[in-house]
């Protein structure tokens, strides 16, 4: 999808949304809930996943719980979507937990941690190793309930205005990247900012940004970054398995009949896997287009940057375990304990297979 197509779709969606801002309808047992998102309308993978989640819930409930989706900027600005749920302007927010780290840094652990968990590892922590319970504690402070709702897999490292030969090339660059990963890049010498998807292209074009990462080829092709920058780095060492979330008003969620609660919960789990499959299928095809049709240069980070990033990541996680508020410390401790468990399988089995396949097995 070209950048202009989904931006045009967002504009059209905004016009339609202008007629639909009334309070949720409750009639004959049927309810309409508003979902606000951080993504442009029809945005590959993420925006489409949010719409599909809304449709899943509506269909599975037989219309008893109809979800009306508002994309970024249609009801509230992208990075204010969770506040819309807190203040009652919407019942649901679809975004990424690390966007709200100003509310509690512990939320960053439920999106993506530098040198942390892959998508399967993160799901294992949240579903089976105590992560959901701690996530609930954090969101309880705001009257919210969070669910994993999608995963991009390991992301790309970002777009830069030339080749990076070492840490010296990072010093002072103005780089769009969020979450704990942004803290890592700051320690490497970059000046870091966060902004929603729809604002990054203009910031790169104007020179306000020198570099940016968002997700990877599938999204970045649509955002048009290749029109400005040609050096595309892989892999991301700060977002090894980025998860999206659905956040709901907890009181309203708990007031739903049990079957509707289950529909919301199970639809989120289905979308977590669906979105990951979408990216697995379409990232490589988009990368092929970027390279063959747009002259993009695929690069890997120098060892000096990777090693410095690992040191900074370890320091940041250790600082969060040892200091800060009680919930962040509890979250960091649980994350580290779970990571040391799940990586026994990933490092001791999965990665060994992948190295063997890369080395010995190809099909024409």
Secondary structure, DSSP 8 states (H G I E B T S, - for coil): --HHHHHHHHHHHHHHHTT--S---EETTEEEEEEEESS-TT-TTHHHHHHHHHHHHHHHTTTSEEEEEE-TTTSS-GGGHHHHHHTTS-SEEEE-GGGGTTT-GGGGGGT--TT---HHHHHHHHHHSSHHHHHHHHHHTTTEEEEEEEE--S---EEESS---SGGGTTT-EEE--HHHHHHHHHHT-EEE---HHHHHHHHHHTS-SEE--S-HHHHHHHTGGGT--EEEE--SS-SS-EEEEEEEHHHHHHS-HHHHHHHHHHHHHHHHHHHHHHHHHHHHHHHHHHHHH--EEEE--HHHHHHHHHHHHHHHHHHHHSS-HHHHHHHHHHHHHHHHHHHHIIIIIHHHHHHHHHH----
